Amino acid sequence: MASVRIPTVLRKHTNGESRLAADGGTVGEVFDRLVIEHPGLGETLFDQGSLRGFINVYVEDEDIRYLDGLSTSVDGNDEIAIMPAVAGGA
């Protein structure tokens, strides 16, 4: 099972859990399984089936945008990190 790091802002959808584990051969498959158990994650991460632009996802510190996106392969030892973009200023 891949391990998925959940940022603080999304933990309201995971009963406060900071890490979740899910089976899947790709990032998309892992996310599909997580969304079944935690539907609120799906509404936050996806818009009409596509990953929202402000959601950054890394597999072993590699941005999936520069790999194969949601089709990026994962194995049971991989860590997936979800990192919503932070914006702000004064």
BAFI-3210 file (N, C-alpha, C; in Angstrom, 3 decimals, decimal comma, padded with zeros to 6 digits):
// residues 90
n [1|2|3|4|5|6|7|8|9|10|11|12|13|14|15|16|17|18|19|20|21|22|23|24|25|26|27|28|29|30|31|32|33|34|35|36|37|38|39|40|41|42|43|44|45|46|47|48|49|50|51|52|53|54|55|56|57|58|59|60|61|62|63|64|65|66|67|68|69|70|71|72|73|74|75|76|77|78|79|80|81|82|83|84|85|86|87|88|89|90]
n.u [000,835|000,478|001,598|-000,045|000,442|-001,398|-002,250|-002,654|-004,877|-006,624|-007,353|-009,787|-011,418|-010,566|-010,996|-009,138|-006,792|-003,359|-001,934|-002,668|-003,312|-003,382|-004,222|-003,042|-001,959|-001,269|-001,061|-003,593|-005,291|-004,802|-005,810|-008,487|-009,351|-008,985|-010,868|-013,252|-013,416|-013,200|-015,067|-015,134|-012,582|-012,447|-014,070|-012,524|-010,015|-010,506|-011,908|-014,447|-013,321|-010,640|-007,493|-007,389|-006,002|-004,596|-003,700|-000,951|000,921|003,099|005,291|007,439|008,964|008,929|007,365|004,256|003,340|005,446|005,953|003,942|001,483|-001,689|-001,450|000,963|003,116|003,016|004,326|004,109|005,882|006,082|005,740|003,167|002,588|000,289|-000,105|-001,584|-001,444|-000,072|-001,069|-000,746|-000,189|000,632]
n.v [-001,194|002,197|005,090|007,993|011,335|013,636|016,984|019,466|021,176|019,556|017,542|017,589|016,109|013,558|012,540|013,663|012,298|012,155|010,647|008,296|005,040|003,273|000,944|000,632|000,961|003,257|006,829|007,940|005,687|005,140|007,517|007,267|005,175|006,318|008,375|006,987|006,114|008,531|010,815|013,647|014,425|014,009|016,042|018,232|017,733|017,237|018,454|017,934|015,426|015,990|016,780|019,474|022,684|024,005|022,057|020,289|017,392|014,942|012,219|010,436|012,829|013,828|015,869|015,126|016,344|016,561|014,027|011,363|012,490|011,789|009,211|008,331|005,825|003,888|002,120|-000,193|000,858|003,528|007,026|009,319|012,708|015,213|018,530|021,445|024,462|027,459|030,720|034,229|037,433|040,852]
n.w [000,000|-000,796|000,930|001,940|002,494|004,288|004,204|006,792|006,285|004,851|006,544|007,806|006,263|006,660|009,154|010,854|010,362|009,512|007,787|005,287|003,977|000,929|-001,650|-005,004|-008,368|-009,611|-009,082|-009,496|-009,125|-006,421|-005,295|-006,113|-004,474|-001,949|-002,035|-002,048|000,585|001,893|000,994|000,965|000,307|-002,424|-003,499|-002,908|-004,093|-006,813|-009,906|-011,946|-012,572|-013,045|-011,585|-009,395|-010,191|-008,144|-006,506|-005,556|-006,166|-005,053|-005,642|-003,848|-003,545|-006,144|-008,450|-009,773|-012,036|-013,735|-014,309|-015,003|-014,429|-013,003|-013,806|-012,960|-011,883|-008,875|-006,036|-003,279|-001,414|-001,830|-001,073|-001,182|-001,449|-000,725|-001,509|-001,130|-002,999|-001,736|-001,352|-001,161|000,329|000,874]
ca.u [000,000|001,167|001,295|-000,415|000,503|-002,533|-001,934|-003,564|-006,102|-007,517|-007,613|-011,202|-012,048|-009,974|-011,146|-007,927|-005,637|-002,313|-001,447|-003,601|-002,710|-004,321|-003,664|-003,219|-000,756|-000,980|-001,559|-005,039|-005,951|-004,712|-006,761|-009,841|-009,661|-009,110|-012,109|-014,354|-013,470|-013,235|-015,637|-014,794|-011,306|-012,722|-014,593|-011,433|-008,898|-010,869|-012,957|-014,886|-012,409|-009,252|-006,887|-007,478|-004,725|-003,876|-003,286|000,331|001,064|004,469|005,587|008,863|009,524|008,867|006,081|003,649|003,134|006,610|006,003|002,791|000,261|-002,390|-001,039|002,284|003,152|003,436|004,342|003,765|006,828|006,101|004,980|002,521|002,303|-000,662|000,252|-002,301|-000,632|-000,306|-000,958|-001,002|000,605|000,119]
ca.v [000,000|003,483|005,969|009,318|012,391|014,541|018,255|019,873|021,783|018,518|016,515|017,602|015,075|012,253|012,342|014,122|011,465|012,843|009,675|007,242|004,025|002,743|000,167|001,156|000,924|004,629|007,857|008,039|004,546|005,360|008,572|006,720|004,393|007,238|009,138|006,109|006,129|009,916|011,540|015,072|014,618|014,076|017,370|019,192|017,434|017,111|019,232|017,194|014,331|016,437|017,329|020,939|023,335|024,441|020,868|019,726|016,015|014,448|010,824|010,395|014,172|014,185|016,454|014,265|017,121|016,334|012,584|010,973|012,978|010,789|007,889|008,030|004,531|003,834|000,784|-000,223|001,587|004,943|008,005|010,349|013,890|016,173|019,857|022,541|025,658|028,537|032,036|035,309|038,640|042,013]
ca.w [000,000|-000,806|002,053|001,451|003,505|004,184|004,857|007,865|005,748|004,321|007,551|008,187|005,440|006,975|010,599|011,513|010,032|008,751|006,792|004,905|003,110|-000,054|-002,749|-006,345|-009,183|-010,040|-008,166|-009,709|-008,484|-004,970|-004,965|-006,271|-003,271|-000,817|-002,177|-001,652|002,046|002,372|-000,147|000,990|-000,392|-003,861|-003,827|-002,756|-004,984|-008,222|-010,544|-013,128|-012,850|-013,179|-010,387|-009,385|-010,480|-006,949|-005,750|-005,976|-005,699|-005,206|-005,343|-003,482|-003,795|-007,567|-008,830|-010,797|-013,266|-014,592|-014,530|-015,819|-013,819|-012,196|-014,282|-012,408|-011,193|-007,477|-005,449|-001,867|-000,583|-002,194|-000,309|-001,985|-000,638|-001,289|-001,007|-001,768|-003,188|-000,778|-001,977|-000,209|000,148|001,616]
c.u [000,871|000,707|001,039|-000,392|-000,620|-002,182|-003,018|-004,900|-007,092|-007,899|-009,051|-011,972|-011,573|-010,048|-009,862|-006,675|-004,642|-001,700|-002,534|-002,847|-003,781|-003,566|-003,923|-001,899|-000,335|-001,497|-003,071|-005,800|-005,924|-005,732|-008,196|-010,258|-009,830|-010,439|-013,324|-014,530|-013,649|-013,752|-015,302|-013,484|-011,539|-013,193|-013,498|-010,335|-009,246|-011,972|-013,269|-013,858|-010,951|-008,757|-006,938|-006,085|-003,925|-003,436|-001,994|000,453|002,477|004,519|007,086|009,568|009,577|007,465|005,487|003,350|004,269|006,845|004,835|001,467|-000,374|-002,063|000,354|002,211|003,616|003,514|004,121|004,693|006,826|005,278|004,458|002,206|001,364|-000,328|-000,528|-001,368|-001,040|-000,107|-001,233|-000,134|-000,037|-000,197]
c.v [001,245|004,286|007,363|010,297|013,384|015,845|018,644|020,379|020,736|017,462|016,527|016,537|013,667|011,941|012,671|013,328|012,241|011,944|008,643|006,253|003,498|001,974|000,887|001,130|002,281|005,595|007,957|006,908|004,680|006,411|008,081|005,951|005,290|007,979|008,287|006,153|007,524|010,820|013,032|015,376|014,783|015,447|018,423|018,988|017,534|018,067|018,530|016,145|014,699|016,999|018,844|021,548|023,722|023,272|020,328|018,341|015,547|012,967|010,779|011,688|014,583|014,671|015,628|015,022|016,891|014,845|012,238|011,416|011,902|009,366|007,497|006,741|004,694|002,369|000,910|000,536|003,082|005,790|009,054|011,500|014,805|017,514|020,921|023,752|026,708|029,844|033,091|036,496|039,768|043,133]
c.w [000,000|000,416|001,499|002,613|003,249|004,896|005,861|007,326|005,215|005,354|008,058|007,401|005,782|008,463|011,345|011,189|009,169|007,680|006,547|004,025|002,170|-001,122|-004,056|-007,076|-009,710|-008,984|-008,283|-009,035|-006,961|-004,554|-005,096|-005,021|-002,050|-000,847|-001,817|-000,137|002,621|001,252|-000,182|000,297|-001,893|-004,290|-003,774|-003,792|-006,466|-008,646|-011,857|-013,559|-013,011|-011,857|-010,469|-009,531|-009,254|-006,062|-006,362|-005,365|-006,034|-004,873|-005,080|-003,896|-005,265|-007,897|-009,960|-012,084|-014,259|-014,825|-015,443|-015,214|-012,949|-012,632|-013,788|-011,595|-009,744|-007,059|-003,951|-000,957|-000,841|-001,236|-001,281|-001,044|-001,395|-000,657|-001,757|-001,878|-002,167|-001,499|-000,924|-000,533|000,907|000,675]
res [m|a|s|v|r|i|p|t|v|l|r|k|h|t|n|g|e|s|r|l|a|a|d|g|g|t|v|g|e|v|f|d|r|l|v|i|e|h|p|g|l|g|e|t|l|f|d|q|g|s|l|r|g|f|i|n|v|y|v|e|d|e|d|i|r|y|l|d|g|l|s|t|s|v|d|g|n|d|e|i|a|i|m|p|a|v|a|g|g|a]
***
